[in-house]
Amino acid sequence: MKRALVSVSDKTNLIEFVSGLKELGYEIISTGGTKKALDNAGLDTIGISEVTGFPEIMDGRVKTLHPKVHGALLCVRDNPEHVRQLQELGIDYIDLVCVNLYPFKQTVQKPGVTHEEIIENIDIGGPSMLRSASKNYRYIPVIVDPNDYDAVLKELREMGETCPVTREFLAAKVFRHTAAYDAMIADYLTNKTGEKYPEKLTITFDKVQDLRYGENPHQSAAFYKGMKPSYSLANAKQLHGKELSYNNIQDGNAAIEILKDFEGQCAVVGLKHMNPCGVGIGATLEEAWDKAYEADPISIFGGIVAMNEPVNAAVAEKMANIFLEIIIAPYFEPAAFEILSKKKNIRLMELDTTLEVTTKYKYTNVNDGLLVQDIDDHKLKEEELRCVTNRKPTEEEMKQLLFAWKVVKHVKSNAIVLVKDNMTIGVGAGQMNRVGAAKIAIEQAGEKAKGSVMSSDAFFPMPDTVEEAVKAGVTAIIQPGGSIKDQLSIDVCNEHDITMVYTGVRHFKH
């Protein structure tokens, strides 16, 4: 008679799976809560202590760490010496293993959880059994995922055993599972000890979905979520439309990053190719939408829109008049959803914009390497600004300067943003020189540039950008400062009665 060792925390479809094994003639060895659940369902099991001849000790910390378990799992069955030793020691084979681990991830995420409780949810015996059995996958199928129960039972019923390819597939999944489990534990303890950039970096992600393709149709892609996704598209609920693409996710993420800087204000962000094409704030969502749209009605076509207020029918009617890829909002009122869902392909995504941002680090891959840095979550306070010109900003100019600074932080460098009346009117992104970015933003703004404010993500190395601002009619500038030629730009501002403030902080974005 074949024997299966079953010990799971996730009991999804457990009874059905074990019933199938029993029908195929398997004896079931089990432990703790799993044994109790199976016995209560009328499925007889053998306790692990009956196998080992040794009691569970230390509150269950030690129960499966025993030669009669691991010998049964690690025996190379076509090695006569291994088989002889097993027979001499009275150890019987274990022919199938179904184990999943203590819920460490769920425990860490519980509100108010104690360190002691977290430590007790570090599984030791489970990973050991999984690793032993998976090392010996030539002989033993190892199941860690309830989604694989049906496939395993199907092969056992049809062939009497699992095929080698299936066992190898299951073993690979096991080692991914235990690697991710160890990575979560390492992450928790590393954070607790305050080690910021450890000598080994272990991070883990769970697959959300396959994507139709990557940045381009000839590239394959998939979407994964981190250990604690909250303010993330991975945590958003898609209400309507075709599935997200790689570029949709990139753009959607960029849009909600910008939106987070406008907490407490009614804001709408229009975004295209990772850069904001229009940002507006207003007393109402409709006003904010009008400003975001008016900022660049050409570029927003086929773009992403994110807002931090529920979508109402009036705004939905306006958005329905143009082609948009995605709309992200905390809620769609029924009338608004009815209007927008008439467009077959538009993605409507709900995401609570009050969710806490849990991301601490930004990861950027390079060839065979990974760059890691703090995420740029700097929030500028008005009292931190330093006016370096003769004229100080008016109250209205200061309001627009702070708005412009929030936006330029999210524009690819070199970046220049023009703002007027609580909306962007010109965005110059990703240029090889700063004056080039300024010229693009000014050209886009046109006549609106007169009386606007300008923000720059980094200092002016020469006065040429300020000279362009003068010609356009800009009245106020916000920039980090710090160039050895700062005085040249200050002098131009003073000559033309432009006010300029320094932040002391730059926002390069590559």
Disulfide bonds with the S-S distance in Angstrom:
none
